Amino acid sequence: MSILTQFFNTKHNTAPFSQIKIEDYFPAFQEGITLAKAEIDAIVNNPEAPTFENTILAMEFAGDILDRLSSIFFNLNSAETNDEMQKIAQEVSPLLSEFGNDITLNAALFTKVKAVYDQKQQLNLNAEQTTLLDKKYKSFSRNGANLAEDKKDQLREIDKELSMLSLQFGENVLAETNAFELHLTDEKDLSGLPEGTIEAARLLAKSQEKEGWIFTLDHPSYVPFLTYADNRELRKKMAIAFGARSFQNNEFDNQENVLKIAKLRFERANLLGYKTHAHFVLEERMAQSPEKVFTFLNDLLAKAKPAAQKEFAELTAFAKKLDGIEQLEKWDGAYYSEKLKQQLFNLDDEKLKPYFQLEKVLEGAFTVAKKLFGLTFTEIFDIDKYHEEVITYEVTDEQNNLVSIFYADFFPRKGKRNGAWMTSFKSQSIKDGVNERPHISNVCNFTKPTETKPSLLTFNEVTTLFHEFGHGLHGMLANTTYPSLSGTSVYWDFVELPSQIMENWCYEPEALALFANHYETGEIIPQEYVQKIKESASFQEGLATMRQLSFGLLDMAWHGQDPTNITDLKTFETAQFANTQLYPDVKENAMSTAFSHIFQGGYSSGYYSYKWAEVLDADAFEYFQENGIFNPEVAKKFKDNVLSKGGTEHPMILYKRFRGQEPKPEALLKRAGLL
């Protein structure tokens, strides 16, 4: 038996990272699949009549060893990968996809599930049991259980191909991101760049035994470069390289992959009796239908577009006045926005960063969680980590019970993908009377401490930390019976509510007072800065909203209609952006070929959910503001009805139980200054 397929004899049953060897994974997956198949066979071959217990419940806990192994492996494949891991991922993904299909296309198993489902009314189930039964039944019906045999085979082939294509898509984007570097040796090319960015670029060059400075397409390098570099030609070079990822007709090109993925998703939806992939996806979302999503996005667009056009005109006039720029280009946006913002608010990241030392901000997030939800975070040193930079915590409640284990992993490194995310190494559930507590992880890419400075965050990174921590709290405070309904296992357009609502505390003086201290003097952030942060929060909100909406509309265009006649990706994309375009098009660039959210992550037909969740979070936070941002009653209602409930009931029911009413978009428009 592999170390990976047994109960870990470790503190709190945490993953024994230091004992895992790369060569353990593949045999462990084979063994895990064999064990899971045996558990499924036992359900199928049970001679007794199917019941909720012997069928639905037995299925819920079948394969938990495989689930645990998968979460460890795929989490590390994102946070600490290498060529060998990626190769195993390529080998294992089709096996897992096939195993998933072996379950959902198992006619005998479906017969048993259907037998229980058909007597649902007589079973006297509670809300959570009913949700589980519905979910298990739909996992079959939505995956082809009602199809004829030949159609089932067709579905298997499509699923196998899709899983390979999305892996390939992601690897291509990563390869293209890593392939580009801007190597500068002339100091005057660094004009305008923040000291920290320059120092990081120098360290990178040094690590490659090169003179000068190296800038990359990784966000901590790319974003400050586009925002601050005075050299317009170099900004252009970086921006075009970023926008051209996997759109260069080379071995890492994703144009064919995108077209194939869109067409296969459409074909799959048709096979299952849905009009489009979006119809299929949205059946299991708060939004429910593509029509509703289009209406939602276009209504917001109608309100945001006049503001965006006005802001763009202001920015154009500003750039012309400042530098005689006749036509604003994509590589000018962030740069002149930052300059205009400084002029209007006299506030830039470099002024704010000294007040946002990573360790203090993290402590601040912990304090907010304590004030709201009674949680205490204690750093521990006796559990395994997968990398020395990871920090580990025990999270306890007011009675000192263990709530969760928390892993924090904050800095970029070679084997880690871009961006920031929350994930879990072990789900929460209640089995045989034992409440198994979750193991939650936040992974980010913040600027590393240097020889002279600690890690200082931009304000945007502060909100990112709070955002991911909000997802983390959703995972940590989970308190449901079944693992598949626990924590962040909720409808996709609901999952961003707990994360986005936490960002609001970053703008509140009362919360900032807890953690925004100057890293050298200890002085608390000046009140005028706080005021300016609040005012500047809605700066160019029209442009930002329109940008988000354009991505949501592009996603819906790929998935909410028949894509079979799309032959040229760039032409299609240009048409979709026509209604939201302000900057001139860049012919060398495409968005879709590196739009990992929808072609590699799980956001296909779901990108709108960022805005959808913003409506929820603005409306929910308004409730806190009306009663005090640390009001214990409101916090308890949020914890009891949202954070702890996972996906046990329909999110609108949970939301209304917390808020007393359905969410209204006015709160968002008001906060964004668009009303």
BABATOR-140749 format. One line per 3 residues: number of its first residue (from 1); their letters; for each residue z, y, x of C-alpha. Coordinates in steps of 0.5 Angstrom, whole numbers, plus 500, padded with zeros to 3 digits. Last residue first. Example, Ala and Ser with C-alpha at 12.3 -4.5 7.8 and 13.67 -1.06 7.14 Angstrom:
BEGIN
2 = SA = 514:498:527  516:491:525
END
This chain:
BEGIN
675 = LLG = 480:612:449  478:609:456  484:611:460
672 = ARK = 484:604:462  491:603:459  489:606:453
669 = LLA = 483:602:453  488:596:454  493:597:449
666 = EPK = 487:599:444  484:592:444  490:589:439
663 = PEQ = 493:582:440  495:578:434  502:580:431
660 = GRF = 510:578:432  509:578:440  512:572:442
657 = RKY = 511:568:436  504:571:435  502:569:443
654 = LIM = 504:562:441  500:561:435  494:565:439
651 = PHE = 495:560:444  494:553:440  500:549:441
648 = TGG = 503:545:447  498:548:452  504:550:457
645 = KSL = 510:552:453  515:554:458  511:561:460
642 = VND = 509:563:453  514:562:447  520:561:451
639 = KFK = 519:565:457  516:571:453  521:571:448
636 = KAV = 526:571:454  523:577:457  523:580:451
633 = EPN = 530:579:450  532:581:457  529:587:457
630 = FIG = 527:588:464  521:593:463  525:596:457
627 = NEQ = 524:595:450  517:599:448  515:598:455
624 = FYE = 516:590:454  512:590:448  506:595:451
621 = FAD = 506:589:457  504:584:451  498:588:449
618 = ADL = 496:590:456  496:583:458  493:580:452
615 = VEA = 487:585:452  487:583:460  486:576:458
612 = WKY = 480:577:454  477:581:460  479:576:465
609 = SYY = 476:571:460  469:574:460  468:569:466
606 = GSS = 469:563:462  462:560:460  462:557:467
603 = YGG = 469:559:470  471:552:473  470:553:480
600 = QFI = 463:551:483  458:554:479  462:559:475
597 = HSF = 467:562:480  463:561:486  458:566:484
594 = ATS = 454:565:491  447:564:489  448:568:482
591 = MAN = 449:575:485  443:575:489  441:580:495
588 = EKV = 435:581:499  431:585:493  437:590:493
585 = DPY = 437:593:486  438:601:485  446:602:483
582 = LQT = 447:603:476  446:597:472  449:595:466
579 = NAF = 444:594:461  439:591:466  443:586:469
576 = QAT = 441:580:465  433:582:467  435:583:474
573 = EFT = 438:576:474  432:572:471  428:575:476
570 = KLD = 432:573:482  433:566:479  426:565:478
567 = TIN = 423:559:474  428:560:468  424:556:462
564 = TPD = 430:551:462  435:556:461  437:555:453
561 = QGH = 442:560:451  449:561:452  450:558:459
558 = WAM = 446:562:464  446:569:460  454:568:458
555 = DLL = 455:568:466  451:574:467  454:577:461
552 = GFS = 461:576:464  459:578:471  456:585:467
549 = LQR = 463:586:464  467:586:470  462:591:473
546 = MTA = 462:595:467  470:595:467  470:597:474
543 = LGE = 465:603:473  469:605:467  476:604:470
540 = QFS = 473:609:476  481:612:477  485:608:471
537 = ASE = 490:606:477  489:613:480  494:616:475
534 = KIK = 499:610:476  499:610:484  499:617:484
531 = QVY = 506:617:480  508:612:485  506:616:491
528 = EQP = 510:623:488  516:618:487  516:617:495
525 = IIE = 516:610:497  523:608:499  525:610:506
522 = GTE = 527:603:510  524:607:517  520:602:520
519 = YHN = 517:598:514  517:603:509  521:601:503
516 = AFL = 517:599:497  521:593:494  526:594:489
513 = ALA = 524:601:488  517:599:486  520:595:480
510 = EPE = 524:601:477  518:606:479  513:601:475
507 = YCW = 506:600:477  507:594:481  511:591:474
504 = NEM = 504:591:471  501:586:476  506:581:472
501 = IQS = 502:581:466  495:579:469  498:572:472
498 = PLE = 502:570:465  496:572:461  490:569:466
495 = VFD = 491:562:463  489:564:456  482:565:456
492 = WYV = 482:558:460  486:554:454  492:552:457
489 = STG = 494:547:463  497:552:467  504:549:466
486 = SLS = 504:543:462  500:540:457  497:534:461
483 = PYT = 504:533:464  507:531:457  514:533:455
480 = TNA = 514:540:456  518:545:460  514:549:465
477 = LMG = 518:555:468  515:553:475  507:553:473
474 = HLG = 507:559:469  511:562:474  506:561:479
471 = HGF = 501:564:475  505:570:475  506:569:483
468 = EHF = 498:569:483  498:576:480  504:579:483
465 = LTT = 501:577:490  494:580:488  498:586:485
462 = VEN = 500:587:492  494:586:495  490:591:491
459 = FTL = 496:596:494  494:594:501  499:590:504
456 = LSP = 502:590:511  503:584:515  508:586:521
453 = KTE = 506:591:526  505:591:534  503:584:536
450 = TPK = 499:583:529  502:580:523  496:577:519
447 = TFN = 492:581:514  492:577:507  488:571:505
444 = CVN = 492:568:499  495:561:497  501:560:492
441 = SIH = 503:553:491  507:550:486  511:543:486
438 = PRE = 514:542:479  520:539:476  520:532:473
435 = NVG = 525:532:467  528:525:467  529:522:460
432 = DKI = 524:516:461  519:521:463  519:529:462
429 = SQS = 513:533:465  512:538:471  506:537:475
426 = KFS = 506:536:482  502:539:488  500:545:484
423 = TMW = 495:551:485  495:558:485  489:562:488
420 = AGN = 487:568:493  480:569:496  477:566:501
417 = RKG = 477:558:503  481:556:508  480:551:514
414 = KRP = 479:557:519  485:561:518  487:567:513
411 = FFD = 494:568:512  499:567:506  501:560:504
408 = AYF = 507:560:500  510:553:497  515:553:491
405 = ISV = 519:547:489  521:548:482  527:549:477
402 = LNN = 532:546:480  539:547:477  543:552:479
399 = QED = 546:554:472  542:561:473  536:557:475
396 = TVE = 534:555:481  527:555:486  527:552:492
393 = YTI = 523:555:497  518:553:503  514:558:507
390 = VEE = 507:556:510  505:558:517  506:552:520
387 = HYK = 501:548:516  501:542:511  509:543:510
384 = DID = 514:538:510  521:539:507  527:541:510
381 = FIE = 527:548:512  528:551:505  528:559:503
378 = TFT = 532:560:497  528:563:491  533:565:485
375 = LGF = 530:565:478  534:568:472  528:570:468
372 = LKK = 527:577:468  531:580:473  530:574:477
369 = AVT = 523:574:477  523:581:478  527:580:484
366 = FAG = 523:574:487  517:579:486  520:584:490
363 = ELV = 522:579:496  515:577:496  513:585:497
360 = KEL = 519:585:502  516:579:506  509:582:506
357 = QFY = 511:589:508  508:594:503  511:601:504
354 = PKL = 507:602:511  501:600:507  501:606:502
351 = KED = 498:612:507  493:607:510  491:605:503
348 = DLN = 489:612:501  493:617:497  491:624:497
345 = FLQ = 490:623:489  483:627:488  481:628:495
342 = QKL = 483:621:497  480:618:490  474:621:492
339 = KES = 474:618:499  475:611:497  470:612:491
336 = YYA = 465:614:497  466:608:501  467:603:495
333 = GDW = 460:605:492  456:607:499  454:600:500
330 = KEL = 451:599:493  447:605:494  448:612:492
327 = QEI = 441:616:492  440:623:495  446:623:500
324 = GDL = 447:630:503  454:628:506  459:631:502
321 = KKA = 456:634:497  451:629:496  457:624:496
318 = FAT = 460:628:491  454:629:486  453:621:486
315 = LEA = 461:620:485  461:624:479  454:621:476
312 = FEK = 457:614:477  464:616:473  460:619:468
309 = QAA = 455:613:467  462:609:467  465:613:462
306 = PKA = 459:612:457  459:605:459  466:603:458
303 = KAL = 466:604:450  460:600:449  461:595:454
300 = LDN = 468:593:451  464:592:444  458:588:448
297 = LFT = 463:584:451  467:582:445  461:581:441
294 = FVK = 458:577:446  464:572:446  464:572:439
291 = EPS = 457:569:439  459:565:444  464:561:440
288 = QAM = 471:559:440  474:565:443  481:562:444
285 = REE = 478:556:448  476:549:447  470:550:442
282 = LVF = 468:555:448  466:550:453  461:546:448
279 = HAH = 458:552:445  457:555:452  453:549:454
276 = TKY = 448:550:449  447:548:442  452:542:442
273 = GLL = 450:535:440  453:531:446  446:530:449
270 = NAR = 445:538:448  451:540:452  449:535:457
267 = EFR = 442:538:457  445:545:458  449:543:463
264 = LKA = 444:540:467  439:546:466  445:551:469
261 = IKL = 446:546:475  439:545:477  437:552:476
258 = VNE = 444:554:481  442:548:486  435:551:486
255 = QND = 437:558:488  443:555:493  440:556:500
252 = FEN = 444:553:505  438:550:509  434:556:509
249 = NQF = 431:560:503  435:566:504  439:567:498
246 = SRA = 445:562:500  449:569:502  444:575:501
243 = GFA = 450:579:498  454:579:503  449:580:509
240 = IAM = 446:586:505  453:589:504  455:588:512
237 = KKR = 448:591:514  449:597:509  456:598:512
234 = LER = 453:598:519  447:603:517  452:607:513
231 = NDA = 457:608:520  463:611:517  466:605:516
228 = YTL = 472:605:511  471:602:504  465:597:506
225 = FPV = 469:595:513  476:595:509  473:589:504
222 = YSP = 469:585:509  475:584:514  480:582:509
219 = HDL = 475:579:505  472:574:509  464:576:511
216 = TFI = 466:577:518  467:583:523  468:582:531
213 = WGE = 470:587:535  469:589:543  469:583:548
210 = KEQ = 468:576:547  473:570:549  472:567:541
207 = SKA = 479:569:540  479:575:543  473:577:538
204 = LLR = 478:575:533  484:579:536  479:585:536
201 = AAE = 477:585:529  484:584:527  486:590:531
198 = ITG = 480:594:528  482:592:521  490:594:522
195 = EPL = 487:601:525  484:603:519  476:604:520
192 = GSL = 473:611:519  469:611:526  469:603:529
189 = DKE = 462:604:531  464:610:536  467:604:540
186 = DTL = 461:601:542  462:593:543  461:591:535
183 = HLE = 460:584:533  458:583:526  459:576:524
180 = FAN = 455:571:519  455:564:519  462:563:516
177 = TEA = 460:566:510  453:562:510  457:556:511
174 = LVN = 462:557:505  457:559:500  453:552:502
171 = EGF = 459:548:502  461:551:495  454:550:492
168 = QLS = 454:543:495  460:541:491  457:544:485
165 = LMS = 451:540:486  455:533:487  459:534:481
162 = LEK = 453:536:477  449:530:479  455:525:477
159 = DIE = 456:528:471  448:528:469  448:520:471
156 = RLQ = 454:519:467  451:522:461  444:519:461
153 = DKK = 448:512:462  452:514:455  445:516:452
150 = DEA = 443:509:453  449:506:450  449:510:444
147 = LNA = 454:516:444  460:517:440  464:516:446
144 = GNR = 460:522:450  465:526:453  467:531:448
141 = SFS = 468:525:443  472:522:449  477:528:451
138 = KYK = 477:530:444  481:524:442  486:525:448
135 = KDL = 486:533:446  487:531:439  493:526:440
132 = LTT = 496:531:445  496:537:441  499:533:435
129 = QEA = 505:530:440  506:537:442  506:540:435
126 = NLN = 511:534:432  508:528:430  510:525:423
123 = LQQ = 504:519:424  501:519:417  497:525:418
120 = KQD = 494:522:424  492:515:421  485:517:424
117 = YVA = 487:519:431  491:512:432  485:508:430
114 = KVK = 480:513:434  485:512:440  484:504:440
111 = TFL = 477:504:438  476:509:444  479:504:449
108 = AAN = 474:499:447  468:503:448  470:505:455
105 = LTI = 466:512:456  471:516:457  475:512:461
102 = DNG = 469:509:466  467:517:466  473:519:469
99 = FES = 472:513:474  465:515:475  467:523:476
96 = LLP = 473:520:481  468:516:485  463:521:485
93 = SVE = 468:526:488  470:521:493  465:521:498
90 = QAI = 463:528:498  471:530:499  471:525:504
87 = KQM = 466:529:508  469:535:507  476:533:509
84 = EDN = 472:530:516  469:537:517  475:541:516
81 = TEA = 480:543:511  487:547:510  487:551:504
78 = SNL = 481:549:499  481:541:502  488:541:502
75 = NFF = 489:543:495  483:537:494  487:532:497
72 = ISS = 494:533:495  492:534:487  488:528:488
69 = LRD = 494:524:491  498:526:485  493:525:480
66 = LID = 491:518:483  499:516:482  499:519:475
63 = GAF = 493:514:473  496:512:467  502:517:464
60 = EMA = 498:520:459  494:513:457  501:510:455
57 = LIT = 503:516:451  496:515:447  496:508:447
54 = NEF = 502:504:446  506:510:444  502:513:439
51 = TPA = 500:506:436  494:501:437  496:494:433
48 = EPN = 499:489:438  494:485:443  495:490:449
45 = NVI = 488:489:452  486:496:452  492:499:454
42 = ADI = 493:494:460  486:495:462  488:503:463
39 = EAK = 494:501:467  489:496:471  484:502:472
36 = ALT = 489:507:475  491:502:480  484:501:482
33 = IGE = 483:508:482  489:509:486  487:504:491
30 = QFA = 480:507:492  483:514:493  488:511:498
27 = PFY = 483:508:502  479:514:503  485:519:504
24 = DEI = 489:515:510  483:516:515  486:524:515
21 = KIQ = 493:522:517  499:523:512  505:523:515
18 = SFP = 506:531:517  504:532:509  510:528:506
15 = ATN = 509:531:499  515:533:496  519:527:492
12 = HKT = 525:532:491  527:531:498  522:525:501
9 = NFF = 521:518:499  515:519:496  513:515:490
6 = QTL = 507:510:492  500:511:493  499:516:499
3 = ISM = 503:512:504  498:507:503  500:500:500
END
